[in-house]
Amino acid sequence: MRLRSLAASAGTLTSALVLLLAVPGSALAATGQFRYSYTTAEGYEAVGFLNDPAGGECIDLHGPGSEPGSPGRAPKNRTDATATVFLAAGCEGDVYYTLPSGAGAGDRLLVRSVVFS
């Protein structure tokens, strides 16, 4: 009886392993929208956004500022993931702020890049 129980357990474990390998891994994407405000080169106020952004990789925010490299502002994290926004491009430097899912920040928070986790 013991041998039969051990064989059944091994079969269950093997089946679980095969199923785990057959299911594709998580894409680490955030579901929802990340928004930020910026001023265009012509001086107009605009809103930039990222829909369902990839997770775990740095995203430089394109379009902010009337000058190249100018920061965006007032980020709003409407995704289901945590967003860490950085003042520097490339998600570098020690000036950053973490926005939980559903949170936003005022016009004083400047951003150039973001990573989702």
LINKAFEN-V484097 format. One record per residue. RES is the residue in one small letter. SS is DSSP state (a for helix, b for strand, c for the rest). PSI is psi in whole degrees, 0 to 359 (* if undefined). BURIAL is b if it has 9 or more other ideal C-beta (glycine too) atoms within 8 Angstrom, else e. Layout:
res->RES ss->SS psi->PSI burial->BURIAL
res->RES ss->SS psi->PSI burial->BURIAL
This chain:
res->m ss->c psi->322 burial->e
res->r ss->a psi->319 burial->e
res->l ss->a psi->319 burial->e
res->r ss->a psi->318 burial->e
res->s ss->a psi->320 burial->e
res->l ss->a psi->319 burial->e
res->a ss->a psi->320 burial->e
res->a ss->a psi->319 burial->e
res->s ss->a psi->318 burial->e
res->a ss->a psi->320 burial->e
res->g ss->a psi->319 burial->e
res->t ss->a psi->316 burial->e
res->l ss->a psi->317 burial->e
res->t ss->a psi->317 burial->e
res->s ss->a psi->318 burial->e
res->a ss->a psi->320 burial->e
res->l ss->a psi->317 burial->e
res->v ss->a psi->318 burial->e
res->l ss->a psi->319 burial->e
res->l ss->a psi->319 burial->e
res->l ss->a psi->333 burial->e
res->a ss->a psi->334 burial->e
res->v ss->c psi->128 burial->e
res->p ss->c psi->150 burial->e
res->g ss->c psi->166 burial->e
res->s ss->c psi->140 burial->e
res->a ss->c psi->355 burial->e
res->l ss->c psi->41 burial->e
res->a ss->b psi->146 burial->b
res->a ss->c psi->137 burial->b
res->t ss->c psi->128 burial->e
res->g ss->b psi->201 burial->b
res->q ss->b psi->138 burial->b
res->f ss->b psi->129 burial->b
res->r ss->b psi->153 burial->b
res->y ss->b psi->155 burial->b
res->s ss->b psi->154 burial->b
res->y ss->b psi->167 burial->b
res->t ss->b psi->129 burial->b
res->t ss->c psi->169 burial->b
res->a ss->c psi->334 burial->e
res->e ss->c psi->358 burial->e
res->g ss->c psi->7 burial->e
res->y ss->c psi->149 burial->e
res->e ss->b psi->137 burial->e
res->a ss->b psi->166 burial->b
res->v ss->b psi->127 burial->e
res->g ss->b psi->155 burial->b
res->f ss->b psi->156 burial->e
res->l ss->b psi->123 burial->b
res->n ss->b psi->129 burial->e
res->d ss->c psi->59 burial->b
res->p ss->c psi->152 burial->b
res->a ss->b psi->148 burial->b
res->g ss->c psi->153 burial->b
res->g ss->c psi->5 burial->e
res->e ss->c psi->145 burial->e
res->c ss->c psi->137 burial->e
res->i ss->b psi->117 burial->b
res->d ss->b psi->135 burial->e
res->l ss->c psi->117 burial->b
res->h ss->c psi->147 burial->e
res->g ss->c psi->344 burial->b
res->p ss->c psi->145 burial->b
res->g ss->c psi->149 burial->b
res->s ss->c psi->347 burial->e
res->e ss->c psi->146 burial->e
res->p ss->c psi->134 burial->e
res->g ss->c psi->356 burial->e
res->s ss->c psi->146 burial->b
res->p ss->c psi->156 burial->b
res->g ss->b psi->183 burial->b
res->r ss->b psi->170 burial->b
res->a ss->b psi->57 burial->b
res->p ss->b psi->148 burial->b
res->k ss->b psi->119 burial->b
res->n ss->b psi->97 burial->b
res->r ss->b psi->30 burial->e
res->t ss->b psi->176 burial->b
res->d ss->c psi->13 burial->e
res->a ss->c psi->166 burial->b
res->t ss->c psi->134 burial->b
res->a ss->b psi->128 burial->b
res->t ss->b psi->117 burial->b
res->v ss->b psi->145 burial->b
res->f ss->b psi->145 burial->b
res->l ss->c psi->328 burial->b
res->a ss->c psi->152 burial->b
res->a ss->a psi->159 burial->b
res->g ss->a psi->15 burial->e
res->c ss->a psi->41 burial->b
res->e ss->c psi->166 burial->e
res->g ss->c psi->171 burial->e
res->d ss->c psi->15 burial->e
res->v ss->c psi->102 burial->e
res->y ss->b psi->166 burial->b
res->y ss->b psi->139 burial->e
res->t ss->b psi->126 burial->e
res->l ss->b psi->114 burial->b
res->p ss->c psi->167 burial->e
res->s ss->c psi->130 burial->b
res->g ss->c psi->357 burial->e
res->a ss->c psi->159 burial->e
res->g ss->b psi->170 burial->e
res->a ss->c psi->160 burial->b
res->g ss->c psi->180 burial->e
res->d ss->c psi->342 burial->e
res->r ss->c psi->342 burial->e
res->l ss->c psi->114 burial->b
res->l ss->b psi->142 burial->e
res->v ss->b psi->146 burial->b
res->r ss->c psi->339 burial->b
res->s ss->b psi->163 burial->b
res->v ss->b psi->149 burial->b
res->v ss->b psi->140 burial->b
res->f ss->b psi->140 burial->b
res->s ss->c psi->* burial->e
